[in-house]
Every structure is written in structure tokens, then in C-alpha cells.
């Protein structure tokens, strides 16, 4: 990403090359929703697979769960979301537009009061007036009815059937903590990891996939002894950098740690570090690391009546574990990866757009082409090379559209590291031309060495 890169450039590339489309586009769209095309699905899956391998498969102290999206509504009472999961909403009295106050005014936090907001003299982004109503707290959970609720049912009947789409994946982990302890009885510290959808009724979705109403989360609840949380918190902090910088290839200088002050922390957190990232539209939150104490398990024990204590295998001591939570939104990481990889280079008076995606994340590792698609002997040989590479690597694409220069341009834009071209020399010596995405250099390589 260069200093001139704009978010609009990446949005345009995503739609042009099949990474991301506006949700329900054929019907005029749906604010805060996005659909992933063929290349977006591939990149998203690779990001999630890399996260799972790093945090779960490569460790002995991590285990996976996959909880239901719709949970017993008592879950959200115990977690505090019913009472506190809210953003500051402000309405313009002139045009009746509604906004999240802390996102349209500078220098204020989520806990802003009406007086503090009015002192900023913020103008309405829609009509440019400065006539605001009071700050109101807006709960962001999506509610719905489960089961048979009819239009003529009274409010009491309807209320008994209200459930929520989960606003975070974390609670599905906490509600399964006892199940895992009873079945696996792992040693402390241990973690439970989950990937899945979460839903937040954002007041004003914006900034592409940075703030949307339906997202995917990757979260870990790491259960620790109460007296060891600081040491384990620091380990997790360092591991987050290792994952972001080494596995996702994000630049160190674009990642910043923000120690969140008490008044801005979530209701469950005693310490939070937000990992901020330099996106094209400015610095935004990429992920969070929170110390949740025993807030969740203690609340579950109180509300459910089920014992959430852990018995130490060596000492027999019983206690409710404390929790450290690394949490990241897939969409935010997706955009960080794209932003880092996006480049524009001037060469011979022309601008070349390319995605310098690392091989472990690139949707395709190779693109195979015949030099000319109207020469059966070249197509047949290229298909042979394509089949061999696809059998070995899986993520290999075929392209015989347009001339070779246009194919290179297309593959540069979608991040394919290597293009393999079968030409007439291939028929003679069994070598192919391999062109490097980043340097544009071309070399001859034996097919057996690919």
C-alpha cells in the first residue's frame, strides 16, 4: 500500500476482480452487508485456516468449538449484553438522520454525553445543520422471534419467544466451557477457539467491510489461574504480533497498540489493548486483547446455578478460572491484508496494479496459460501442466483469454505469484516460461522442476 492508495481503489478492485460485491446488489443492495465472490472466498478461507493452524492445530493447549448462532436469551442477560451492549445514537432534528455520535465527532468516546457532543459543534453529515437531539443508547443486538408467533398474539406471548442473533462468538465458548472440562479435563492454562458469524445492528455502517452488520469473528477464550493472568496476557500480546506480522505479512510499522482507558473498555474487561492498523482511510481497530477476569463464568454460575469451578489436578484447589481473550474480525483482517498487498507501479508510462499477496494467502499460486489458445498442441500441453500443478497445489487457475500481456495484468491484480506459459519451445525441450508477479522477471524452467 502506498501513501496515495485510497479505500475506493481497493473497493473497485474487489468488485472488478471478484473479491467482494455489495450484498443483494441485484435488488439495489442492503446497507452493511457484503457478499464474497470466488477470489474473496478463497482469500477469506486461507486467512481463517492460517489463524486456526497457528492458534489451534500447532498448539497442545487449544481446542475448538462451534456453538449455535441462536442461543438461549438468558445468555445475553448473564453476559451483560442486554443491558449494556449499546452505542451512542444521535438524531438530526432537521433531516431525521441518525448517526453514531462518537464516529461523526472528533475527540469523543463511546461514553459521550449530550453536552459533550454539542460542545463539538458537529454538523450533520447529511444536511449540514447543527440541530441535534439528545444522545440515546442504542442496543445493537438483532432480535427475532423463534417458534410460532402469530400477528394477533399479545405482547406477553411474543416477548417469551424473543431471541437474539449473537453479537459475538465468545459466549458460545463460555457456555461450552463446562462441557469441555467435563469431557477433556485439560490442564490450565488452556484455550477454546471459535470461528463464526456475529451480528451487530450498526447505527451507520461505513468504510466498506470495516463496519458492517454481519461479520465473521475469530475468538479465543484462554482460561488461566487468577494469579497468572498478567504473564499469560503478555504471552498472548506477543503471539498476536507474531501472527499478524509473520503469518499475515502485515507491516510492523502499520500496527499500533492502544491501551484502552477504563471508561472506554467493554463492561467485562479489566484491561484491553486494541491493535490498531493503518488502513487507507486512516487508523482503525484491527483486533483486541482483553482480560475478562472471571466475569463471564461467574455470571453463568450465578444465573444458571451450574458450578463453573475448575479443580486443579495436582493440588485439588477449586476456583473459577480467569480469561484472556484475543479477538479479531475476519473482515478487518481481510482488508488489512488487501491494503498491505495493494500496490500501484509506474512502468513505461503505464500504471500497473498488483496485489503482493504472500503465497500462503494468494487465491491462486499459479496461473497456467498456452501462449496461443488456437493452437491445439499448445493447449493440450498446457492442460497437462495445469493438471499436474493442480494435483500438487490445488489452488491453480487457467487463463487463455486475450493476449499474454492482458493475462499478466489480470493475474497481477488478483495476486497470483507465478504465471506459467506453455509455448512452442515447450514442445521441443519440455520447459516453460515462469513469470514472477513482483519483479515481472521471466525464466525458463523444466516442467519437472515446477
N, C-alpha and C positions, 0 to 999 in steps of 0.2 A: 504494500500500500504506500503510495506516495503522498506527499502533503497536499497535492491537488485532487486526490481521489474524493469523490462525493458519494454519499449514500445512494443518490439517484443512479450513479454509474453501476453500482452493484445490483440495484433493483432491476435495472434494464437488462443487465447480463443474465440475471437469474431467470427472467421471463423469456428472453430471446433464445437461451440455450437449454431451457427445460429443467432448471433447478427448482424454482418456486413460482407458482401462479396465485393470483388473488383468489380467495375462496369463493365458490359459487359464481365464478366470473361470467358464465353464460347467462346468468339471471341478473347481472348488474352488481354482483359482489355481496359480501357480508362483512361489515367492519370488524376488524380484529381477528379475522380468520384467514388462513393461508393453506394452499394445497401444494404438496411436493410432487414434482414431476420425476421422470426416470432418473435423471442425474442427481436431483436433490435427495431422492430416496436412498440412492447408493451412498452419497456422502454422509447423510444423516446416520445411516446404519453403521458405516465404518467408524464414525465418531463414537457412537454408543457401544459398539463392540470393543473399541480400544479402551474406553472407560471401564467396561466390565472386566476385560482382561487384566488391566492394571490394578483395579481395586478388589476384584473377587478371585478370578482364576489364578493369579500369580501370588496369592496370599493364603495362609493357612487359617487366619483369624477372621475371614469374611465369608458370609453366607447370603444367598439370595432369597428374596421372597417376591411374590407377585399378588398383591391384595386387590380386592374388588374396588371398582371406582365408586359405586354407590354403597355407603356404609350406614350402619345404624346411626340415626341422628344424635344419639347420646354421645357419640364420638366427638362431635363438634361442640357440644356443651362442655364436656370434660376438658377439651383442648383449649378452650377459651375463644375459639373462632366465632361462635355465635354472638358473643358479647363484644369482642374486640377487633375482629378482622375487618377493619374499615379504613377507608381513605377519606381525606377532607374534600368534600364536594362543595363547589360554589356555583351559583347560578347568576347569569347576567339578567338583570331586570328588564333590559331593553329588548334583547332578541331571544331570551329564554334559553340560550345555550348553556350547557352545564360542563364544567371542567374540574379536573383535579387541581386544587389550589396550589399545592407545592410544586406542580410541574409547569405552571404558567407564570409564576412569580419568582424572582431571584432572591436567594439568601434566606429562604424559609424552609422549615422541615415539615414532616407529616403531622406534627403536633401543633401546627399553626392555629392561632386563634383568629377570630374575625377581625379584631382590632389590628393585630399584626399584619394580616393580609391587606387590609385597607390602607395601612401606612406605606405599603409598597407602591401604591398608585398604579397598579397594573391595569392595562387596558384590555378589554375583551378581544381575544384573537379573531373573533368573528365579525363584530360590528364596530370595534374600536372605541366603544363607550367605556365609562368608568362608573357604572352604576350597579353595584353588586349587592346580592342578598347575603345573609349570614352563612358562615361556614357550618356545614352539616356533615355528620359522619355517615358514610355510605358503606354498608356491608357488601363485600364483593363476592359472596358465595352465590352460586346459581341454585335456586330452589326449584323443586319439582314435586309432583305427586306420584306416589308409587301405588300400584294396585288400582282397584275400581273406584274412582271418584267421579261422580256424576255432577252435571251443572246445577242440579237442584239440591245437592247436599248442603247442609248448613255448615257454617264456619267451623264448628267444633269437630264435625266429622272430617272435613277437609284437612284441618290442621293436624289431625292424628296421622295423616298419610303423607305429610311433608318430609322429604329427604333432600339432601344436597349433593351436587356433584363435588367431588373432593377438590379443595383449593390447594392441596399439597399431597405428595405421596407419603410424607413422613408418618402420618397417623396409621396408615396401613401396616407400617413396620412396627410401631409401638403396640398395636393391638395383637400382633403376632409374636411379640417378644416372649410371652409365657409359653406359647406353643413350641417355639424353638428351644427354649431352655428345657422344657419337659421332654422333648424328643431327642435332642442332641447333647444337652448339658455341656456346652462349650466352656472352656476356660476364659476367665476375664483377663485382659480386655478382649472383646470380640465385637464384630460389626455385622449389621444386617443391611443389605443394599437392595434398592429397588429402582427400576426404570418404569416410567409410565406417564399417562396423561394426567394433567391437572387443569382446573378450570377457574378462571377469575373474571368476574364481570367488571372489567375495567371501565372506568368512567369515560375515558377518552383514549382508546387505543391509538398508538402512533409509532413512528420510527420503524416502519416495516415490521420485522419479526421480533423487535426488541420488547414490545409491549403489546401482547395480543391476548385474546380471551380464552384460547385453547392452546396449551403448550405441553411439552414433554419435559419431565424432570428426571434427574439422576441424583438420588439422595442416599446417604449413608447415615445410619444412627449407630455410633460407636459407643458401646457400653463399657464404662470404666469404673474403677474404685473411686469413691468420692475424694479421697486424699491424693489421687494421682492425675486429676484432670488437667492440671497445668502442663505437666510433662507430655501427656498424650495430645493435648491441644497443639503444642509446639511441633510435635512429630507430624501431625496432620497438616499443619501450615506449610511445612517444608515439602511434604508429599504433593500438596496441591500445586506448588510451583514446578515440581518435577514433572507432573502430569501435563500441565499446561504448556510448559516450555519444551519438554523432550518428546512427548507423545503427540501433542497437538501442534508443535512447531510455532507457537506464538512467541513473539519477541519479548525478551525480558524488560526492555525499556518501555513497552506498552502496557505493562501490568503494574498496578499500583495498589498498595494495601491501605485501606481506610479503617481506622479503629472507630467503630460506631459509638457515639456517646450514649449514655444511659437513656436519655429522653427520646432517642430515635430508634432504640433497639426494639425488636419484637417482644411481645409480652412475656414470652417464655425464656428469654435469653439473659444471661448474666454477663456474657462477653460475646461480642460479634466483631469479626473482621470481614469487611466487604472487599473482595478483589475487584478492583475497577480496571476497565480496559479502554484504550484509546480507539474508539470507533471513528469512522469518517465524520459522524455528526457530533463528535465530542466524547468526553469521558462518561462512561455509563457502567453500571454494575454488571459484572460478568458472573460472579458466584459469591457465595457466602460461607463463612465458617463460624458456627455458633456453639456456645456452651450452654446447653439447655438445662443443666443441673438434673434434678430428679422430677422436674415439673410435670412431665407427661406421664411417667409411670406412677407417680404418687397420685395424680388426678384420676388415672384409670383405677387404681386400687380403691380410692375413696368412692368413686361413682359406681363401680361395678361390684365392689365387695370381694373381688378376687385378689389373692395375695400376689404381689409383684416382686417380692424379695428374692434375692439370689443367695444361695448358700455356698460359701467358699469351700472348695473341695478339701483343702488342707486344714483349715482352722475350724470349720463348722460355723463360722460367723455368718450371720444373715443381715442383709441390708438391701436397700433399693439402689441399683447402680445409677450413676450419673451418666450423662450423654453428651457426646461431641458430635456435631452434625456438619459435615461438608455437603453442600447442596449447590447444584448447578442446573440451569435451564439449558436444554439441548439447543433451542433456537438461538439463544445468546452466544453459545459456544460455536454453533454453526456459522453465525455471522462474523464472529471473531476470526474464525479460520478463513473464511472467504475474504475478509478485509485484509488480513495479513498476506494472503496469496495474490490478491489483485494487483496487477502491475500494468502500466502503460509505458511502452518504449518507443522512442523515435528512431527510425532507421530508414535511410534512403528517402527521406521526406515523407514517410508514411508512419502512422501510429499503429503499433502492434499491441493488442490487448492480450494478456495471458494470465492464467492462474498458476502460480508456482506452488501447487499443492504437493505435499510430500507423498511419496509412493504409497505409504500406508493408508492415506486418506483419499487419494485420487479415485474418482469413479471408475476410470479405466487405466490400467497400467500400460497397455499397448494399443495402438491402432494399426491395423494391417490393411494395406491397400495394394491393388495391382496398379502399375503405372498407367495402363490404359484399360478401361473396362470393356472395350470392344475387341479385345484380343483374347480369345478363349484359352490359349495356352498360359497367358499370364494370370487370368482369373483362376484357372484350375490350380496353378502352383501357389497363388496367394491364399486360396482356400485351404490348401494343405498346411501352409504355415499358420494360418489363423486357427485351424483345428488343433494343431499341436500346442500353440501357446494358450489357447482357451482351456485345454485339458490340464495344462500345468498351473496356470494362474487364475483362471476363471474370469476375472474382470478384463476382458479383451473385447474391443469393438472392431467392426468392419466399416470401411468407408470407401466407396468408389464413385461418389458424386462430385461433379465439377472437375476442375484441373487440380494438379497436385498442390499448387500454391494455396488454393482455397481450402483444401483439406487440412493443410498445415495450420492455416489461420483458425479454422474451426476447432481443431484439437488443442491449439494453444489456449483458446478461450475457455474450454471446458477442463483444462488442467491435465491432459494426458501427457505423461512424462516422455514417452518414446513413440515415434511413428516408424513403422516398418514397411518399406516399399519393395515390392517384387517387380523387377524389370527384366529386360532381355538378357542381361548378364547373368541373372539368377538361373536362367535355363542352361547356361553354359558351365558355371562354376559353383552353383548352389550357395551363393552369397546374396545378401540383401542389403539395402541401404537402411541404416538406422539413424534417424534424425532426433537430436536432443531438443526438448522443448525450451529449456532455459538459455542455451547457448546458440541454438539453431545449427550447430555443427552436425555434419553428416559423415558417417564412417561405413565401410563395408564390413559385414560380419557374416561368418558362416551360419547357416541356419541351425546347425547342430550346437552352436555356442549361444544361441539366444536364451 
